[in-house]
């Protein structure tokens, strides 16, 4: 079994909502030598190292690209109010979720959807409060059924 660790969002301060760059698991990990069927799970780590402002809130989503080019939430971390770490694991078809509406920043907090893994991912975040600032990073481990 192979594992590849990637950075979806490098540690940096954010004072407003945004989205990170697109990460393509098939081309960015090993130059396109694997197919999506080779990946069986993914682990995402949200690491918040600094928080400031009055009543600051941070909502972080892991999104995957859909066949039509739109983006859909697959992970919604619990709302962040202070520094700390959160993890989420995607194991396709491990939950009872089989059908639902497309969600772009609307998945309930502390939720993971058991959807099949796709190749393209990004991080989306929303920030609230008065003068808020969050320093955070998101990394991912992608697990393949054969050596990477």
C-alpha positions as CSV (number, residue, x, y, z in Angstrom):
1,X,0.0,0.0,0.0
2,X,1.2,3.5,-0.8
3,X,0.7,6.8,0.9
4,X,1.3,10.3,-0.4
5,X,1.2,13.4,1.8
6,X,0.3,16.7,0.1
7,X,-0.3,20.3,1.1
8,X,-3.6,21.6,0.0
9,X,-3.1,25.0,1.8
10,X,0.2,26.1,3.2
11,X,0.2,27.7,6.6
12,X,-0.7,31.4,6.2
13,X,-2.9,34.0,7.8
14,X,-6.3,34.6,6.4
15,X,-8.6,37.5,7.3
16,X,-11.4,36.8,4.8
17,X,-13.1,33.9,3.1
18,X,-11.5,32.2,0.1
19,X,-10.6,29.0,-1.8
20,X,-7.2,27.4,-2.2
21,X,-5.6,26.2,-5.4
22,X,-6.9,23.0,-7.1
23,X,-4.9,19.8,-6.3
24,X,-5.2,16.9,-8.8
25,X,-4.4,13.6,-7.1
26,X,-3.7,11.9,-10.4
27,X,-1.2,14.3,-11.9
28,X,0.2,16.1,-8.9
29,X,1.1,13.0,-6.9
30,X,3.0,10.8,-9.3
31,X,2.7,12.4,-12.7
32,X,-0.3,10.5,-13.8
33,X,0.9,6.9,-13.3
34,X,-2.2,5.9,-11.1
35,X,-5.9,5.8,-11.9
36,X,-8.5,7.0,-9.5
37,X,-9.4,3.4,-8.8
38,X,-5.9,2.9,-7.2
39,X,-6.9,5.3,-4.3
40,X,-9.0,3.8,-1.5
41,X,-9.1,6.5,1.2
42,X,-7.9,10.0,2.1
43,X,-7.1,11.7,5.5
44,X,-7.3,15.5,5.8
45,X,-5.7,17.5,8.6
46,X,-6.7,21.0,9.5
47,X,-4.1,22.7,11.7
48,X,-5.0,26.1,13.1
49,X,-2.0,27.7,14.8
50,X,-3.2,31.3,15.6
51,X,-6.5,33.1,16.0
52,X,-7.3,36.7,16.7
53,X,-10.1,39.2,16.6
54,X,-13.4,39.6,18.3
55,X,-15.7,36.5,18.2
56,X,-13.7,35.0,15.2
57,X,-15.1,32.0,13.4
58,X,-13.6,29.8,10.7
59,X,-15.5,27.2,8.7
60,X,-13.3,24.9,6.5
61,X,-14.5,22.6,3.7
62,X,-12.7,20.1,1.6
63,X,-14.3,20.1,-1.8
64,X,-14.0,17.9,-4.9
65,X,-14.6,18.7,-8.5
66,X,-17.8,17.3,-10.0
67,X,-18.1,16.1,-13.6
68,X,-19.8,19.4,-14.6
69,X,-16.8,21.4,-13.3
70,X,-18.6,22.6,-10.2
71,X,-17.4,22.0,-6.7
72,X,-19.1,19.9,-4.0
73,X,-18.3,19.6,-0.2
74,X,-17.0,16.3,0.9
75,X,-15.8,17.4,4.3
76,X,-17.0,20.1,6.7
77,X,-14.8,20.5,9.7
78,X,-16.3,21.6,13.0
79,X,-16.4,25.4,13.3
80,X,-13.1,26.8,14.6
81,X,-13.0,29.3,17.4
82,X,-9.5,28.7,18.7
83,X,-6.2,27.2,17.7
84,X,-6.2,23.4,17.4
85,X,-6.2,20.5,15.0
86,X,-9.0,18.6,13.3
87,X,-8.9,15.5,11.1
88,X,-11.3,13.9,8.7
89,X,-11.1,10.6,6.8
90,X,-12.9,9.8,3.6
91,X,-13.5,6.1,3.0
92,X,-15.7,5.8,-0.1
93,X,-19.0,4.1,0.4
94,X,-18.4,3.8,4.2
95,X,-21.4,5.8,5.1
96,X,-25.1,5.4,4.3
97,X,-25.0,8.6,2.1
98,X,-26.1,7.7,-1.4
99,X,-28.1,10.7,-2.7
100,X,-28.4,14.3,-1.9
101,X,-28.3,17.9,-3.1
102,X,-25.0,19.4,-4.3
103,X,-23.4,21.5,-1.6
104,X,-21.0,24.4,-2.1
105,X,-20.1,25.6,1.4
106,X,-23.3,24.2,2.9
107,X,-22.4,20.8,4.3
108,X,-23.2,20.6,8.0
109,X,-20.2,21.1,10.3
110,X,-18.4,18.0,11.5
111,X,-19.6,16.0,8.5
112,X,-18.0,13.7,6.0
113,X,-19.7,12.4,2.9
114,X,-18.9,8.8,1.9
115,X,-18.6,9.7,-1.8
116,X,-16.2,7.9,-4.2
117,X,-12.8,9.6,-4.4
118,X,-12.3,11.9,-7.3
119,X,-9.1,13.3,-8.7
120,X,-9.4,17.1,-8.0
121,X,-9.7,18.7,-4.6
122,X,-9.5,22.2,-3.0
123,X,-10.0,23.9,0.3
124,X,-12.7,26.5,0.8
125,X,-13.1,28.6,4.0
126,X,-15.4,31.2,5.4
127,X,-14.3,33.6,8.1
128,X,-16.6,35.7,10.4
129,X,-16.2,38.0,13.4
130,X,-14.8,41.5,13.9
131,X,-11.2,41.9,12.7
132,X,-10.7,38.1,12.5
133,X,-7.4,36.4,11.5
134,X,-6.7,32.7,11.4
135,X,-3.4,31.1,10.5
136,X,-4.0,27.6,9.2
137,X,-2.9,24.9,6.9
138,X,-4.5,21.8,5.4
139,X,-2.6,18.7,4.5
140,X,-3.9,15.4,3.0
141,X,-2.7,11.8,2.9
142,X,-4.0,9.9,-0.1
143,X,-3.8,6.1,0.3
144,X,-3.4,3.8,-2.8
145,X,-3.9,0.1,-3.0
146,X,-0.4,-0.2,-4.7
147,X,2.9,1.4,-4.0
148,X,3.2,5.0,-5.1
